[in-house]
Amino acid sequence: MGQEMDLLWLTVLMFGSLGVLLMAGLPLAFVTGGLGCVFLFVFGSVNELNILPSRIFPFMTDYQLSAIPLFIFMAVMLERAGIIQELFDVVYKLLGGLRGGLASATIVSSTILAAMVGVIGAAEVAMGILALPAMLKRRYDPQLACGSILAGGTLGILIPPSILAILFAVVAQQSVGDLFIGAIFPGLLLSGLYVIYVTTRCYIDPAAGPALPVEERVSFREKLLLLRSIITPVLLIVLVLGVIFTGVATPVEAAGIGTFGALFVAAMHRRLSWANIREGALTTLKASAMVLWIIFGASIFVGFYILQGGQQFVADVLIGTGLGPYGILLIMMIILVILGMFLDWVGILLLAVPIFMPILLQMEFNGLFGLPGPTHGITDPDKAEEALRLWFGVVYIVNMQMSFLSPPFGYALFYLKSVAPPEIGMGTIFRSAVPFLLLQALGLFVCIAFPQIILWLPAQVYGN
């Protein structure tokens, strides 16, 4: 009992201090790393100080993390090549004749864009600049316009090549390729839910998303001609993901191919210049350094907590609720959403996954409502664990989408506000996120209740 009380107070002290310092506006990487060092010095032993190099060095030498700067550079170069604007122009001319067509075009463009960039910032900002003025000009409901941009932009964190999937695979010690393949159907599911919602709402209330005037629409022949301008980037997506899914190349090698392809696409569009390459390299350096510093700091913080028995303490508390595996999973999902209101996705990953994953692997998920669970029909214990890891990994990434839209500090909300016209206030943006948050929750439930949405495609690709 005494040890449990000590761990309770340690938990309150560590995470309370973390919350206070973050609310004071200090950077997450230095808060977690600094607190980890302080707690190691005050409460740890001399031997425990070895946690500092032993936690950081494996990340510094992890080969899979090399894919992160490569995919970021690929995304930056495609953006500077003008691909995002061309993509939106093509899709909105294809779908603009439908009610809510511009909002649907935004979501479809964001879905394709997600397969190019792997991060949400570029998609949110670019769509905010291109799509939001176009929809407001045609008298779309501001909340519907903002919501479609917010929801579509968050698909970048789920649809491969997702930077979050790469980082999750490194932390959870599993295959990046499996996560990429497992995330495809959930990503398309969410994209489809967004389009269905937007279309249904606009047919119920035509004023929310009027169709383009007849004189602005293009003929079928012109639509076919428009597709030529996006053939190259689409082929690049197919190439990068294809070499991963077929096993021809690792994700890191595929990222290198994608980077070269992005330079080639930029050259084709006559946007390849030393200035663009330099700016792309600097943007990549800043984004990659931010991710790595958060990894270092959070790994020290969580490493000390786990070393003190924090992981077992959390497991005992969750199992002590008596809610069963799916009830405990629900609590974890709620905790992740709450964390998403205040922390960025890298910090949440490093703080939560090392604690949650071992707890989940101890439990048996036999299915909801009589449906088959993630390990149904798998007799090999190792393969059952692999399936459970893959299922939870994708479920976690789907959940993380919600963190980007969760007020008050969802990152996507502020990305959009940074480029929105002055008449679009934060209140409008917050309200616009609510229906899509509910759709994300629905998509999350479907992925939990029907795990084959995640597991079927990897099984077909790898023949498991």
C-alpha positions as CSV (number, residue, x, y, z in Angstrom):
1,M,0.0,0.0,0.0
2,G,2.9,2.3,0.9
3,Q,4.6,1.8,-2.4
4,E,1.3,2.4,-4.3
5,M,0.9,5.7,-2.4
6,D,4.5,6.6,-3.2
7,L,3.8,5.9,-6.9
8,L,0.5,7.8,-6.8
9,W,2.3,10.9,-5.4
10,L,5.1,10.5,-7.9
11,T,2.6,10.3,-10.7
12,V,0.8,13.4,-9.5
13,L,4.1,15.3,-9.0
14,M,5.6,14.3,-12.3
15,F,2.6,14.9,-14.5
16,G,1.4,17.8,-12.5
17,S,4.8,19.5,-12.9
18,L,4.6,18.7,-16.6
19,G,1.2,20.3,-17.0
20,V,2.2,23.5,-15.1
21,L,5.3,24.1,-17.1
22,L,3.6,23.5,-20.4
23,M,0.8,25.9,-19.4
24,A,3.6,28.4,-18.7
25,G,4.5,28.2,-22.4
26,L,7.8,26.3,-22.2
27,P,8.8,23.9,-25.0
28,L,7.7,20.3,-24.6
29,A,11.1,18.8,-25.5
30,F,12.9,20.8,-22.8
31,V,10.2,20.4,-20.2
32,T,10.1,16.6,-20.4
33,G,13.8,16.2,-20.7
34,G,14.5,18.7,-17.9
35,L,12.0,17.2,-15.6
36,G,13.3,13.7,-16.3
37,C,16.8,14.8,-15.4
38,V,15.6,16.6,-12.2
39,F,13.6,13.6,-11.0
40,L,16.4,11.2,-11.8
41,F,18.8,13.4,-9.8
42,V,16.4,13.9,-6.8
43,F,14.7,10.5,-6.6
44,G,16.9,8.2,-8.6
45,S,20.2,6.5,-7.8
46,V,23.6,6.8,-9.5
47,N,23.0,3.7,-11.5
48,E,19.7,5.0,-12.8
49,L,21.5,8.0,-14.3
50,N,22.6,5.6,-17.0
51,I,19.0,5.9,-18.3
52,L,20.1,9.1,-20.0
53,P,22.4,7.7,-22.7
54,S,20.7,4.3,-22.8
55,R,17.3,5.9,-23.6
56,I,18.6,8.5,-26.1
57,F,21.3,6.6,-28.1
58,P,19.0,3.9,-29.6
59,F,16.8,6.6,-31.1
60,M,19.9,8.5,-32.4
61,T,21.0,5.3,-34.3
62,D,17.6,4.0,-35.4
63,Y,17.6,3.5,-39.1
64,Q,13.8,3.7,-39.6
65,L,13.8,7.3,-38.3
66,S,15.8,8.3,-41.4
67,A,12.5,8.2,-43.3
68,I,11.1,11.2,-41.4
69,P,13.4,13.9,-42.8
70,L,13.2,12.3,-46.3
71,F,9.3,12.3,-46.3
72,I,9.2,15.8,-44.9
73,F,11.6,17.1,-47.7
74,M,9.5,15.2,-50.3
75,A,6.4,17.0,-49.0
76,V,8.0,20.4,-49.0
77,M,9.3,20.1,-52.5
78,L,5.9,18.9,-53.8
79,E,4.3,21.9,-52.1
80,R,6.8,24.3,-53.7
81,A,6.3,22.7,-57.1
82,G,2.7,23.9,-57.0
83,I,1.2,20.4,-56.8
84,I,-1.2,21.3,-54.0
85,Q,-2.8,24.1,-56.0
86,E,-3.0,22.1,-59.2
87,L,-4.6,19.2,-57.3
88,F,-7.3,21.3,-55.8
89,D,-8.0,23.0,-59.1
90,V,-8.5,19.7,-60.8
91,V,-10.6,18.1,-58.1
92,Y,-12.9,21.1,-57.5
93,K,-13.6,21.4,-61.3
94,L,-14.4,17.7,-61.4
95,L,-16.8,17.8,-58.4
96,G,-17.9,21.5,-58.3
97,G,-21.2,20.8,-60.2
98,L,-22.5,18.8,-57.2
99,R,-24.0,20.3,-54.1
100,G,-21.3,20.7,-51.5
101,G,-18.9,19.9,-54.3
102,L,-16.2,22.3,-53.3
103,A,-16.2,20.9,-49.7
104,S,-16.1,17.4,-51.1
105,A,-13.3,18.4,-53.4
106,T,-11.3,19.8,-50.5
107,I,-11.6,16.4,-48.6
108,V,-10.7,14.4,-51.7
109,S,-7.8,16.7,-52.5
110,S,-6.6,16.4,-48.8
111,T,-6.9,12.6,-49.1
112,I,-4.6,12.5,-52.1
113,L,-2.4,15.1,-50.6
114,A,-2.1,13.0,-47.4
115,A,-0.5,10.2,-49.5
116,M,2.1,12.8,-50.6
117,V,3.1,14.6,-47.5
118,G,2.6,12.5,-44.3
119,V,2.1,15.6,-42.1
120,I,-1.0,17.8,-41.6
121,G,0.5,21.3,-41.3
122,A,1.1,21.6,-45.0
123,A,-2.3,20.3,-46.0
124,E,-4.2,22.5,-43.5
125,V,-2.4,25.7,-44.5
126,A,-2.5,25.1,-48.2
127,M,-6.2,24.2,-48.2
128,G,-7.0,27.1,-45.9
129,I,-5.3,29.4,-48.5
130,L,-6.8,27.8,-51.6
131,A,-10.2,26.2,-50.7
132,L,-11.5,28.5,-47.9
133,P,-11.7,31.7,-50.0
134,A,-13.2,29.7,-52.9
135,M,-16.0,28.3,-50.7
136,L,-16.7,31.6,-48.9
137,K,-16.9,33.4,-52.3
138,R,-19.6,30.9,-53.4
139,R,-21.5,31.5,-50.1
140,Y,-20.8,28.2,-48.4
141,D,-21.7,27.9,-44.8
142,P,-18.5,29.0,-43.0
143,Q,-18.6,26.2,-40.5
144,L,-19.0,23.6,-43.2
145,A,-16.1,25.1,-45.2
146,C,-13.8,25.2,-42.2
147,G,-14.8,21.8,-41.0
148,S,-14.1,20.1,-44.4
149,I,-10.6,21.7,-44.4
150,L,-9.9,20.7,-40.8
151,A,-11.1,17.1,-41.2
152,G,-9.4,16.6,-44.6
153,G,-6.1,18.0,-43.4
154,T,-5.9,15.6,-40.4
155,L,-5.9,12.6,-42.8
156,G,-2.2,13.3,-43.4
157,I,-1.5,11.7,-40.0
158,L,-3.2,8.5,-40.9
159,I,-2.8,7.7,-44.6
160,P,0.7,6.5,-45.6
161,P,3.4,7.7,-45.7
162,S,2.4,9.0,-42.2
163,I,5.3,10.4,-40.1
164,L,3.3,9.4,-37.0
165,A,3.2,5.8,-38.2
166,I,7.0,5.8,-38.7
167,L,7.5,7.1,-35.2
168,F,5.0,4.8,-33.6
169,A,6.7,1.8,-35.3
170,V,10.1,2.9,-33.8
171,V,8.7,3.4,-30.3
172,A,6.5,0.2,-30.3
173,Q,9.1,-1.9,-32.1
174,Q,7.0,-3.1,-35.0
175,S,7.0,-2.9,-38.8
176,V,6.5,0.4,-40.5
177,G,5.2,-1.3,-43.7
178,D,2.5,-3.2,-41.7
179,L,1.3,0.1,-40.2
180,F,1.3,1.8,-43.6
181,I,-0.8,-1.0,-45.1
182,G,-3.1,-1.3,-42.1
183,A,-3.9,2.4,-42.2
184,I,-5.1,2.6,-45.8
185,F,-8.7,1.3,-45.3
186,P,-9.3,3.3,-42.1
187,G,-8.0,6.4,-43.9
188,L,-10.4,5.8,-46.8
189,L,-13.2,5.1,-44.4
190,L,-12.8,8.4,-42.6
191,S,-12.5,10.3,-45.9
192,G,-15.7,8.6,-47.2
193,L,-17.5,9.5,-44.0
194,Y,-16.5,13.1,-44.4
195,V,-17.7,13.3,-48.0
196,I,-21.0,11.5,-47.2
197,Y,-21.7,13.9,-44.3
198,V,-20.9,17.0,-46.4
199,T,-23.0,15.8,-49.4
200,T,-25.9,14.7,-47.2
201,R,-25.9,18.0,-45.4
202,C,-25.8,20.0,-48.6
203,Y,-28.7,18.1,-50.2
204,I,-30.8,18.6,-47.0
205,D,-29.8,22.3,-46.9
206,P,-28.7,23.4,-50.4
207,A,-27.8,26.9,-49.0
208,A,-25.0,25.3,-47.0
209,G,-23.0,24.3,-50.1
210,P,-24.4,25.4,-53.4
211,A,-23.2,23.8,-56.6
212,L,-21.0,25.8,-59.0
213,P,-23.0,27.9,-61.5
214,V,-23.4,26.2,-64.9
215,E,-21.2,28.7,-66.6
216,E,-18.3,27.8,-64.3
217,R,-18.5,24.0,-64.9
218,V,-16.3,22.2,-67.4
219,S,-17.3,19.5,-70.0
220,F,-16.5,15.9,-69.6
221,R,-13.7,16.2,-72.3
222,E,-12.1,19.1,-70.3
223,K,-12.3,17.0,-67.1
224,L,-10.3,14.3,-68.8
225,L,-7.7,16.8,-70.0
226,L,-7.4,18.2,-66.5
227,L,-6.3,14.9,-65.2
228,R,-3.1,15.1,-67.1
229,S,-1.7,17.7,-64.7
230,I,-1.9,15.4,-61.7
231,I,-0.7,12.2,-63.4
232,T,3.0,12.7,-62.3
233,P,2.4,13.3,-58.6
234,V,-0.1,10.4,-58.5
235,L,2.4,8.1,-60.2
236,L,4.9,9.2,-57.6
237,I,2.5,8.2,-54.8
238,V,1.9,4.8,-56.4
239,L,5.6,4.3,-56.9
240,V,6.6,5.1,-53.3
241,L,3.8,3.1,-51.7
242,G,4.0,0.3,-54.2
243,V,7.7,-0.4,-53.5
244,I,6.9,-0.6,-49.8
245,F,3.8,-2.8,-50.1
246,T,5.5,-5.2,-52.5
247,G,8.6,-5.5,-50.4
248,V,10.9,-4.2,-53.1
249,A,12.2,-1.4,-50.7
250,T,12.0,-0.5,-47.1
251,P,10.1,2.6,-46.0
252,V,13.5,4.5,-45.7
253,E,14.5,3.4,-49.2
254,A,11.1,4.4,-50.5
255,A,11.4,7.8,-48.9
256,G,14.7,8.3,-50.8
257,I,12.9,7.3,-54.0
258,G,10.1,9.7,-53.2
259,T,12.5,12.5,-52.4
260,F,14.2,12.1,-55.8
261,G,10.8,11.8,-57.4
262,A,9.7,15.1,-55.8
263,L,12.8,16.9,-57.2
264,F,11.9,15.4,-60.6
265,V,8.3,16.6,-60.4
266,A,9.5,20.1,-59.3
267,A,11.8,20.2,-62.3
268,M,8.9,19.2,-64.6
269,H,6.9,22.0,-63.3
270,R,9.9,24.4,-63.7
271,R,9.9,25.1,-59.9
272,L,13.3,23.4,-59.2
273,S,15.7,26.1,-58.0
274,W,18.5,26.4,-55.5
275,A,16.3,28.8,-53.5
276,N,13.5,26.2,-53.2
277,I,15.9,23.4,-52.4
278,R,17.5,25.5,-49.7
279,E,14.2,26.5,-48.2
280,G,13.0,22.9,-48.3
281,A,16.1,21.7,-46.6
282,L,15.8,24.3,-43.8
283,T,12.1,23.5,-43.3
284,T,13.0,19.8,-43.1
285,L,15.9,20.5,-40.6
286,K,13.6,22.5,-38.3
287,A,10.8,19.9,-38.4
288,S,13.1,16.9,-37.9
289,A,15.0,18.5,-35.1
290,M,11.8,19.4,-33.3
291,V,10.6,15.7,-33.5
292,L,14.0,14.3,-32.4
293,W,14.3,16.7,-29.4
294,I,10.8,15.8,-28.2
295,I,11.7,12.1,-28.6
296,F,14.9,12.6,-26.5
297,G,13.1,14.6,-23.7
298,A,10.0,12.5,-23.5
299,S,11.9,9.2,-23.5
300,I,13.9,10.3,-20.5
301,F,10.8,11.4,-18.6
302,V,8.8,8.2,-19.4
303,G,11.9,6.0,-18.8
304,F,12.3,7.3,-15.3
305,Y,8.6,6.8,-14.6
306,I,8.6,3.2,-15.9
307,L,11.8,2.5,-13.9
308,Q,10.0,3.5,-10.7
309,G,7.2,1.1,-11.4
310,G,4.8,3.6,-13.0
311,Q,3.8,1.2,-15.8
312,Q,2.7,-1.5,-13.4
313,F,1.0,1.1,-11.3
314,V,-1.0,2.4,-14.3
315,A,-1.8,-1.3,-15.2
316,D,-3.0,-2.1,-11.7
317,V,-5.2,1.1,-11.7
318,L,-6.8,0.3,-15.1
319,I,-7.3,-3.4,-14.4
320,G,-8.6,-2.6,-10.9
321,T,-11.5,-0.7,-12.6
322,G,-13.0,-4.1,-13.5
323,L,-14.1,-2.8,-16.9
324,G,-12.6,-5.5,-19.0
325,P,-10.3,-5.2,-22.0
326,Y,-12.6,-3.0,-24.1
327,G,-13.5,-0.8,-21.2
328,I,-9.8,-0.3,-20.5
329,L,-9.2,0.5,-24.1
330,L,-12.0,3.1,-23.9
331,I,-10.3,4.8,-20.9
332,M,-7.0,4.9,-22.9
333,M,-8.8,6.5,-25.9
334,I,-10.3,9.1,-23.6
335,I,-7.0,9.8,-22.0
336,L,-5.4,10.3,-25.5
337,V,-8.1,12.7,-26.5
338,I,-7.6,14.7,-23.3
339,L,-3.9,14.8,-23.8
340,G,-4.5,15.9,-27.4
341,M,-6.2,19.0,-26.1
342,F,-2.9,20.2,-24.6
343,L,0.1,18.3,-26.1
344,D,1.3,17.7,-29.7
345,W,1.2,14.3,-31.3
346,V,4.9,13.5,-30.7
347,G,4.7,14.2,-27.0
348,I,1.6,12.1,-26.6
349,L,3.1,9.2,-28.5
350,L,6.3,9.2,-26.3
351,L,4.4,9.6,-23.1
352,A,1.5,7.2,-23.6
353,V,2.5,4.3,-25.9
354,P,5.4,3.0,-23.8
355,I,3.0,2.7,-20.9
356,F,-0.2,1.6,-22.7
357,M,1.2,-1.0,-25.2
358,P,2.6,-3.5,-22.6
359,I,-0.8,-3.3,-20.7
360,L,-2.8,-4.0,-23.9
361,L,-0.6,-7.0,-24.8
362,Q,-1.5,-8.6,-21.4
363,M,-5.2,-8.6,-22.3
364,E,-7.4,-10.7,-24.6
365,F,-9.7,-8.9,-27.0
366,N,-12.3,-11.4,-28.0
367,G,-14.5,-9.0,-30.0
368,L,-17.4,-6.6,-29.3
369,F,-21.1,-7.7,-29.7
370,G,-20.1,-11.2,-30.7
371,L,-17.9,-10.0,-33.6
372,P,-14.5,-11.5,-34.1
373,G,-11.6,-9.8,-32.2
374,P,-8.2,-8.8,-33.6
375,T,-6.6,-12.2,-32.9
376,H,-9.6,-14.3,-34.0
377,G,-8.5,-17.5,-35.7
378,I,-4.8,-17.0,-35.0
379,T,-3.3,-19.9,-33.1
380,D,0.4,-18.9,-33.2
381,P,1.1,-16.7,-30.1
382,D,3.7,-14.6,-31.9
383,K,1.4,-13.8,-34.9
384,A,-1.5,-13.1,-32.4
385,E,0.8,-10.5,-30.7
386,E,1.8,-9.0,-34.1
387,A,-1.9,-8.6,-35.0
388,L,-2.7,-7.0,-31.7
389,R,0.2,-4.6,-32.0
390,L,-0.9,-3.7,-35.6
391,W,-4.5,-3.2,-34.6
392,F,-3.8,-1.0,-31.6
393,G,-1.2,1.0,-33.6
394,V,-3.7,2.0,-36.3
395,V,-6.5,2.5,-33.7
396,Y,-4.1,4.8,-31.8
397,I,-3.3,6.8,-35.0
398,V,-7.0,7.1,-35.8
399,N,-7.5,8.5,-32.3
400,M,-4.7,11.0,-32.8
401,Q,-6.6,12.6,-35.6
402,M,-9.1,13.7,-32.9
403,S,-6.3,15.4,-31.0
404,F,-5.7,17.7,-33.9
405,L,-9.3,18.9,-33.8
406,S,-9.9,18.9,-30.0
407,P,-10.4,22.4,-28.6
408,P,-8.9,24.3,-26.9
409,F,-5.4,23.6,-28.3
410,G,-5.9,21.3,-31.3
411,Y,-3.1,22.1,-33.7
412,A,-5.2,22.0,-36.9
413,L,-7.5,24.6,-35.4
414,F,-4.7,27.1,-35.2
415,Y,-3.1,26.1,-38.5
416,L,-6.4,27.1,-40.2
417,K,-6.9,30.3,-38.1
418,S,-3.4,31.4,-39.2
419,V,-4.6,31.7,-42.9
420,A,-8.3,32.2,-42.5
421,P,-9.9,35.6,-43.4
422,P,-10.4,38.0,-40.4
423,E,-14.2,37.4,-40.4
424,I,-13.6,33.7,-39.5
425,G,-13.1,33.7,-35.7
426,M,-11.9,31.0,-33.4
427,G,-15.5,30.3,-32.3
428,T,-16.5,29.5,-35.8
429,I,-13.5,27.2,-36.2
430,F,-14.1,25.4,-32.9
431,R,-17.8,24.8,-33.8
432,S,-16.9,23.6,-37.3
433,A,-14.7,20.9,-35.8
434,V,-17.5,19.3,-33.7
435,P,-19.4,17.3,-36.4
436,F,-16.1,16.0,-37.8
437,L,-14.9,15.1,-34.3
438,L,-18.0,12.9,-34.0
439,L,-17.4,11.3,-37.4
440,Q,-13.8,10.6,-36.2
441,A,-15.2,9.0,-33.1
442,L,-17.5,6.9,-35.3
443,G,-14.6,5.8,-37.5
444,L,-12.6,4.9,-34.3
445,F,-15.5,2.8,-33.0
446,V,-15.8,1.0,-36.4
447,C,-12.0,0.2,-36.4
448,I,-12.3,-1.2,-32.9
449,A,-15.5,-3.2,-33.5
450,F,-14.4,-4.5,-36.9
451,P,-10.6,-5.0,-36.6
452,Q,-10.4,-6.7,-40.0
453,I,-10.7,-3.2,-41.6
454,I,-7.1,-2.8,-40.3
455,L,-5.8,-6.4,-40.5
456,W,-7.3,-7.8,-43.7
457,L,-5.0,-5.9,-46.2
458,P,-1.7,-6.6,-44.4
459,A,-2.7,-10.3,-44.2
460,Q,-3.3,-10.3,-48.0
461,V,-0.1,-8.5,-48.8
462,Y,2.1,-10.6,-46.6
463,G,0.1,-13.8,-46.9
464,N,-0.3,-14.2,-43.1
